[in-house]
Amino acid sequence: MKTKELHVLTVDELNTKLKELTEELFNLRFRHAIGQLENPASLKTVRKDIAKIKTILRDRELAAKA
């Protein structure tokens, strides 16, 4: 997911997306543990997307305080 796409979303949409990605990461880890994960690189991309969303949410939180 591109960072530009995430900056357009509202805080509620970002929180929803964060929840979806967290659930997806859990499912990917589970599938990896039982040996059914076809693309291990998907774990890395989902983790990076979660980090991007958390960074944007934190930036907006700090901007609101300032």
C-alpha positions as CSV (number, residue, x, y, z in Angstrom):
1,M,0.0,0.0,0.0
2,K,1.3,3.4,-1.0
3,T,1.8,6.1,1.7
4,K,0.0,8.6,-0.5
5,E,-3.1,6.4,-0.5
6,L,-3.0,6.3,3.3
7,H,-2.6,10.0,3.8
8,V,-6.0,10.6,2.0
9,L,-7.9,8.4,4.5
10,T,-9.6,9.7,7.6
11,V,-8.6,8.6,11.1
12,D,-11.6,6.2,11.4
13,E,-10.7,4.6,8.1
14,L,-7.1,4.3,9.1
15,N,-8.1,2.6,12.4
16,T,-10.4,0.2,10.5
17,K,-7.6,-0.6,8.0
18,L,-5.2,-1.1,10.9
19,K,-7.5,-3.6,12.5
20,E,-7.9,-5.5,9.2
21,L,-4.2,-5.7,8.7
22,T,-3.6,-6.8,12.3
23,E,-6.0,-9.7,11.8
24,E,-4.4,-10.5,8.4
25,L,-1.0,-10.6,10.1
26,F,-2.3,-13.0,12.7
27,N,-3.7,-15.3,10.0
28,L,-0.5,-15.2,8.0
29,R,1.6,-16.0,11.1
30,F,-0.7,-18.9,11.9
31,R,-0.5,-20.2,8.3
32,H,3.3,-19.8,8.4
33,A,3.5,-21.8,11.6
34,I,1.6,-24.8,10.2
35,G,3.5,-24.6,6.9
36,Q,0.7,-23.5,4.6
37,L,2.0,-20.0,3.8
38,E,2.9,-19.8,0.1
39,N,4.5,-16.4,0.1
40,P,6.6,-15.6,3.2
41,A,7.3,-12.1,1.9
42,S,3.7,-11.2,2.6
43,L,4.4,-11.1,6.3
44,K,7.0,-8.4,5.7
45,T,4.7,-6.3,3.6
46,V,1.8,-6.5,6.0
47,R,4.1,-5.5,8.9
48,K,5.4,-2.5,6.9
49,D,1.8,-1.4,6.1
50,I,0.9,-1.6,9.8
51,A,3.9,0.6,10.6
52,K,3.0,3.1,7.9
53,I,-0.6,3.4,9.3
54,K,0.7,3.8,12.9
55,T,3.1,6.4,11.8
56,I,0.4,8.5,10.1
57,L,-1.9,8.1,13.0
58,R,0.8,9.3,15.4
59,D,1.7,12.3,13.1
60,R,-1.9,13.3,13.1
61,E,-2.2,13.0,16.9
62,L,0.8,15.2,17.4
63,A,-0.5,17.7,14.9
64,A,-3.8,17.9,16.7
65,K,-2.0,18.7,20.0
66,A,0.1,21.4,18.4
